[in-house]
Amino acid sequence: MDYADLKAHKNDENVWVALLARIYDGKIPPLRIGDWRNAYVGDHPTLNAIDLEKKVMVRRIKKNQEVDTVDIIPLNKSLIKFIKKREIQGSLFADMSTTQIDNLLKKTYPGKVATPHYFRSFYTVHTLSQLTDVDEIKRQLRIMDHTLKINASYYNK
């Protein structure tokens, strides 16, 4: 499973398959699926708001949450254009559970490991590990909600 496999489904008829293919295509550091499941297209006071005009996610909910922290995550143009074109509004994944998302990916990519967790690992090994600028690595890890220490211990075994 690699970015070419994801690219093949960027225009899938199933809006959720196409959305996942764009979210995890390696154009931006991959967020946890929980960040996306808590995402809302438009302004929202408590969820992770996707601002289509500014092309950012205002992340209010994340796994390693500190009190009252907000992250501004830049989103790629392709993802923003897709959300507008498919007229996605409100909650990004509505009532889909993590298990339902995993099952959708397994059905779409039979015989391949295809989960949001895998895509994060793939990005770390194939993209992040190629970077040499420590500040850029830290920036991308911050977007992924990781630290250098966690990344080194978890992904570099």
Secondary structure, 3 states (H helix, E strand, C coil): CCHHHHHCCCCCCCHHHHHHHHHCCCCCCCCCHHHHHCEEECCCCCCEEEECCCCEEEECCCCCCCCCCCEEEECCHHHHHHHHHCCCCEECCCCCCHHHHHHHHHHHCCCCCCCHHHHHHHHHHHCHHHCCCHHHHHHHHHHHCCCHHHHHHHHCC
